[in-house]
Amino acid sequence: MIAYAAAADVARNFLMKLNDAILYPLISLMMAAALLVFLWGCFEFIMAAGDPGARTTGKKHILWGIVGMVVMVSAYGILTIAVGTFGLDIPR
């Protein structure tokens, strides 16, 4: 029974460190990249008011930026649910 508790603590500590050092920062970085793609698409769309081809490219960047942000918010939510399920601490 003691070995099981020790193994569970080791696993819990590993998951907490993995979340703190890799997963949450990676989600934040990807969210920032998606936001930049979205903003770049908005810039392209506004600056190419007379060129339909460039406006289409801007629309695509806007769409994929929004998709990326939705995916990252979903990943953060799923990770938060998993952390709460396993009783780990959520970094702030």
N, C-alpha and C positions, 0 to 999 in steps of 0.2 A: 504494500500500500504506500509506503514512503517513497519507493522508487517511482511509482506512478505520479505522485504529487510533484516530485522533483522534475520528472520529464514534462509534466504539464506546465510547470513554471518556466522551464527552459524554452518550450515552444511558445508560450505567451510572450516572453521577453523578446524572442526572435521576431515574432509577428509585430510587436510594438516598434521595434527598431526598424524593421522593414517598412512599415507604414510611415514612420517619422522621417527616415533617411531617403527613401526611394519613391514610394507611391504618391504621397501627398505633394511633394515638390514636383514630381513628374506631371501630375494632373494640373498643377498650377502653371507649369511651363507650357503645356499643351493648350491650356485655356488662353494664355497670353498670345500664343501663336495663332489660335483661331480668331481671337479678337483683332489681331493685326491684319489677318487676311480679310476679315469683315470690313475694317476701316479702310484698307487699301481698295477694296471693291467699291466702297462708297465714294472714295476719292476719284477712282476711275470713272464711275458712273456720272458724277457731277462734272468732271473736267471734260468729258467727251460728249457733251450735250448734242453736238451736231453729227457725230459719227455713230451710226447704228451698230457697226461691228464692235467698236470699243465699248459701247454701252452694254452690249451682250456679254462681253468679257467681264465688265464690272458687275453685272447681274449674277454671273456665275460665281465670282469671288464672294459676293455678298451671301449667296445661297450656301456655298461651302463653308464660309465662316460661321454662319448660323448653325449649320449641321454640326460643325466641330464643337461649338460651344454647348450645344444640346448634349452631345455625346460626353463631353467632359463633365458637365453638371450631373448627368446620369451616372457616370463612373464614380464621381464623388459621393453621390447619394447611395449607391450600392455599397461602396466601401464603408460609408458611415453606418449603414444597416448591419453589415458584417461585423464591424468593430463592436457595435452595441450588442449584437447577438452573442459574441464570444467574451464580452465583458472586458474589453481592452479600453485604455484611455484614448480619448479623441484629442489630437493636438489642436491647439488654438493659435 
